[in-house]
Amino acid sequence: MENLQKTGNLESKKSPYNKFKLGIYNGISFELVVPSKSNKSKRDRYYIYFCNKRACQFATGVKSLYLNYLQGLKITPRDSKEKLEDLSNLFKNIIETKILPKIGITEENIKISLNTKVIRVVDLFNQYQENRKIRKELQTIDTYRYKGNRLLSYFQLEKNKNLLLKDLNKNVWAEYRDFLLTYKIENSTVNSFIVFVRQFYGWLLENEIPIINHAKQLKPLNISQQDETYNVISYQTLKQLFLTFENNKERYTRVYLAFLLIYENLLRPVQVCNIRVRDIDLEKKVISAINNNKNQSKRNIEVSDKVIELIKFIYENTRKSNITITPELYLLGGYNQLKTGLPNGTKSIREAFKIFTREFPTFSGIKPYEAKVTSITSQFEESEIPVDEIRRRAGHSKLETTQIYNKAKNITKPYKLKL
């Protein structure tokens, strides 16, 4: 299903209606249409718009469902991204149980074969990923949605929208790779999109579709010459950064804590955002069940005294706001408190750090993930740390991944002559 988005003219004060993309089901795009604040019409209309051979509207139950949701927002506010996801999930049942059967699309006639349109199959694959998230097989769905939506957009192109599974070949995917490069993204990112395509083929084979994995015939793009996405922070800058955090820890607790976990325990920002109270053992100084979505593994980490101190400070702030601390709350919330509801995304760490850099502009060029890059690189420079230990700390399944951070991997030392 396509990631939910507002249409381009949604913010226009002149537009009488707001429009939200609810998703693409079986190649059909669905859009929620509701009155905007500037709507002066006496007849306010709430409906789902879609086009299946001809333009259609579905209004039954839409108004009451939407208005009830707005009432709920007064009790539990949501940010714009959360609101969009809410609406997608809110109207999913109406689309699947009322609209699709009405236009002749049922479970019986969406079975896949080599004669099925690719755009339809990609949509089903994206829905499969959404279901994996619901079954808690995935910690986060953002990356899968991003790649799935880009794949869907490729097959929505006029020349591709009628392609069948049996039409797929190496050339189709070579053109898809060229299509990705038009977005001016790095070769390494393009390679990760092709890995996603291979996963798509794997899903097809699991569904007993006899098809060759054409994506395996493509050689990965060369990444040796591309600019590094993340830089290594100099020792002096890193030292100044953490000293500044320490001197301002009561104001910037959550971003300080996030940077510590990224640097000391080599967590990715998304893993930090997904830590819950139930995962934290303050006495043993352990955070458990750190999920690695890349290889579906979990690990426990021992944390430093400073991390424990900052966590306790967040707990204290939460209690001061009369919020009961429960196992389901997430570690990183606003106002240096725990978070209720859904976890924040990694953007929240970046935004919190931006606020910090407004006061301390010296550090404005740093990205949170660079704390991990710097840590791994520094550990390679300390020869007494075994490479496999660095790999385990980083949560990598393959040593080759960890070696990417080894800046001295192409330098060999001499075997000195002894006389």
Buried (B, 14 or more C-beta within 10 A) or exposed (E): BBBBBBBEEEEEEEBBBBBBBBBBBBBBBBBBBBBBEEBEEEEEBBBBBBEBEEEBEBEEBBBEBBEEBEEEEEEEEBEEBBBBBBBBBBBBEBBBEEBBEEBEBEEEEBEBEEEBBBBBBBBBBBBBBBEEBEEEEBBBBBBBBEBBBBBBBBBBEEEBEEBBBEEBEEEBBBBBBEBBBEEEEBBBBBBBBBEBBBBBBEBBEEBEBEEEBBBEEBEEBEEEEEEEEBBBBEEEBBEBBBEBBEEBBEEBBBBBBBBBBBBBBBBBBBBBBBBBBEBBBEEEBEBBBBBBBEEEEEBEBEBEEBBBEBBEBBBEBBEEEEBEEEEEBBBBBEEBBBBBEBBBBBEBBBEBBEEBBEEBEEBEEBBBBBBBBBBBBBBBEEEEEEEEEBBEBBBBBEEEBBBBBBEEEEEEEEEEEEE
